[in-house]
Amino acid sequence: MILQALSILLAVAAGAPTAVPCAGVPAGMSCIPGGNFIRGTDGEPKNAQPKATVWVQTFYMDLYEVTVAEYKACEKKGKCPHAGPKYSDFSRPKQAITGVNWFDSVSYCKAQGKRLPTEAEWEKAARGTDGATFAWGNDPVTCKRAIIMDETGRSCGVQKKFSQPEKGRVMEVGLRAPGVYGLYDMSGNSWEWVSDWYSPSYAKCGKDCEGIDPKGPCGGADKCPGHAEKLVRGGSWYWPAKYATAFWRRPHHPDNEPFHHFGFRCAAGVEQAEKLK
């Protein structure tokens, strides 16, 4: 495993392009500098194995998860499909939008002149360059750092106002301190869609998940024979701490059937970001 990681690192270093410097960051976004980072793990979950070094070009990421108010404004303009929460007490304007499928999230990001992040981009934005477990480093996840399920209950013990209060609720964005790159809620609060097709592990994905700017199976093509699921990342208010790591991978069908309360945030490449400034 060490030799494999070293060989990938050397290959990346030998063929990597020049990272574009961060400049003129669009409002509401953060610049994630291009370069190497440590992705994955040699432990659990097995679908995130092996730990390896990959390289991503400079990109920009939304500081916050997309909110209910933001998504509904896109709906009102006719640029986004009707979608959103089906639970009570999930529709406050500043709550992270949930209940959107992968296609809804793609439509929203496109309407903003952005796109979904690749899985590699999302993970670098969530953990930095040195393989940290969480957005704040390696200290354990607690309710002071992220909105998760703990011994007090889901949503760190905050209940819904109406039916099934014990299930908790997604919270308003930005209630916890930001992590690496100044991004909020990269651990917990809402699972976030990413662009890639799912593979059972990075090892089984092979070269499409290695090297420079990996985009996952089929290089991120719209259709990918043999692959039926996309991914969400980051954990949520509903699940315990182990799911809130920067490397936990959860597959799900892009049409969000069966229905789950997933959300998202958008990213932008360098050329897209230039148009947003």
N, C-alpha and C positions, 0 to 999 in steps of 0.2 A: 504493500500500500504506500509506503514512504517513497519507494522508487518510482511508482506510478505518478504520485504527486509531483516529484522532482522533475520527471520527464515532461510533464505537462507545463510546469512552471518554466522550464528552459525553452520549450517550444513557444510558449506565449511571449516570453521575453525576446526571443529571436525574431518573431514575426509581427510584433505589435506595432500598430501605427502610432503616430504622435498624438498625444492627448490634446484636445482643443482646450485652451484655458477658459475658465469661468469668466463671463463678462456680461454685464447688463442683465441681471436676473429678472425674469418677468414677475410681476406682482403675484403674491400668493404662492410662489414656488421657491425651491432651494436648488442650488447647483450641486450636483454630485460629480466631483472631478474624475476624469477618465484615468484608468490604470488598473493594476491587478487588485484582486481581493480574494480572500479565502471563502469558498462557497461549500455548503454541505457539511456533513458530519460523518465520522466513522462509527458513531453509536446509533442511538435511536432518533428518529425513525429510520428504518432500513431503506425506505424509498428516497432518503436524502443522502445516501452513500454513493461514492466515497467523497471524503473531504478532498478538495482540489483547488488549485489556483486558476482562475479565469480572468479575462480582461474585458472591461467594458469601456466604451467611449464616453466622454463627458455627456451628461444628460441632466434634465431638470425634472423635479418631482414636486407635486402639490404638497404644501405644508400640512394640509388637513385632509381627512377623508371627505368626500363629497357629501354635502348636507341635504336634508329633505328640502329646504328652501331652494337650494341651487338646482337640484334635479327637477323640482316642480316648475321652476322658472323656465327650464329648457322644454319641458312638456308644453307649457303655455305658449311658447313660441312655435310649437309644432315641429321641433327638431329632435325630440326624444319620445320614444314610445311610452304609453302609460304604464307605470310600474311603481312598485314600492311596498311598504309594509302591509302586512295583513294582521298584525297583532295590535291590540289596543295600546295606547300610550307610546307609540313609536313614531308619531308624526309631528313632533315639535320641530320648529324650523331649523334649529341648530343641531339636532340629532343627526348622526351619520345616516344617510339613506340606506335602507336595507330592503331586501326582497326584490332587488333587481337581478336579472339574469346577465350572463356574459355579454349578450348582444346589446342589451340596454346600456351597459357600461361602455361598450365600444361606441355606441351612438352618441352618448353624452360627451365622451372625450373628443370625438371627431367634431362635434358641434362647437367645442371650445378651441379648435385648432390644435388639439393635443392627441394623445393615444394612450392606450394602456401600457404600463411598463412591462418589459419582459420579466420573466422570473428571475433571471440573473440581476437585472437592474434593481428589481424590488429588494432582493436579498442584500445587495451591496448597500442600498439606501437604509436598510434595516439594521445592519450590523457593522458597517464600516469596512476597513481593509484587513483587519487582523484576526478575523474569525470570532468576534465576540458573540456570545450567546443571545444577548438582547440589545436593544437600541441604546441602552445606557452602559453596557459593558457586560461583565459576568456575574454581578451580584444578583441574588435570587429575585424572581419576580414577586412583588407584593402588591397589595391594593394601593399603596402609596405611589407605586410606579406605573401601574397599568390597571385597566378595568377588566377584571376577570371573575371567575368564580373562586371564592376562597371559603374558609370555614364559616363565614357569616352568610354565605349564600351567593347566588348569581348577581352580577353587577356589583360585586363587593358589598352585597347585602341591601342594595337599593331595590325596592320592589316596585312593580307596576301599580298604577293607581286603580286599575279596573280588574278585569278577569285574570285569573291565574297569576297573582302577584309574585308568587315564589319563583316564577321563571325570570324575573328581573326584566331589564330593558336595556337596549343600547343607549348610550349616554351622549350628551352634547360633545362635540369634538373639542379637543384641546384642553380637557380638564386635568390632564397630568403633564408633568414637565416634558419638554421635548427631548428627543434623543440625539443620536449622531446626525449631523447635517441640519439640525434644527427642526426635524420632522416630528409631528405629534401622532400618537396612537399607532405607531408601527407594531407595537405589541398590544394585544387586547382590543377592546371596544367592538370592532367589527371585522370579520373576515374580509379580505380584499381580493377581488379578481385580478389575475395577471393574464398576459396575452397567450402564453405557451399552451400547447397540447401537453397532456400528462403522459409521462413514461414511468414505469414501475420503479426505476432508479436512474440516477445519472449514468451509472455503469451500463445499463441496458439501453439507454438513449444513445450512447456512443458519441461520435464526433459532433452531432448536432447540439450536444450539451457541453462541449469542450471549447477551449481556445479563446478566440476573440469574438466578442459580441454574440454569444450563443443565443439562439431563439427557440431552442427546444426541437422536438420532433418535426421533421419535414421543413426545418428552417423557418417555422412560423407561417407556413402556407395556409390559405383559407381551408383547404381540405387536406386531411392527413389519413390515408388508409390505415386501418388497424388502431386508430386512436380516436376515442369517442368522448373523452373527458378533458376539461380544462382544469385550472387550479385556483384555489383561494389560499391566501397566506395571512399569517399574523395572529391567529386566535381571535377570541371574542369574549364579550361579557358573559356568555352562556357556558363557556368551557374552562376547565381548570388550567393551572399554570403551565403544565407541560406543553400545551398547544400554542403558547404565546412566544415560543422561541423564534429567532430569526430564520431558522432552517426547517421548521415543521411544514410539510407539504400535504395539503388536503385536496384530493381530486373530486370533481363533481361535474355532472352534465351541464353543458353551456346554457341549455334552456331552463336550468334551475328546476328540473323535475326529478325527484320530488322537491317541493318548495322548501327553501331555506332562506334565512335572513342574512344574506351576504351583501356587502357593500363594495366600495372601490375608491381609488384615487387615480388621478391621471398623471402622465409623464409627457415629456416633450424632448425630442432630439434637438441637436444644436440648430439645425435649419428651421425647425418648427418654432423654437424659442425666439429666434431672430424676428419672426413675424409677430410674435406676441408682445414684444417690447414696446 
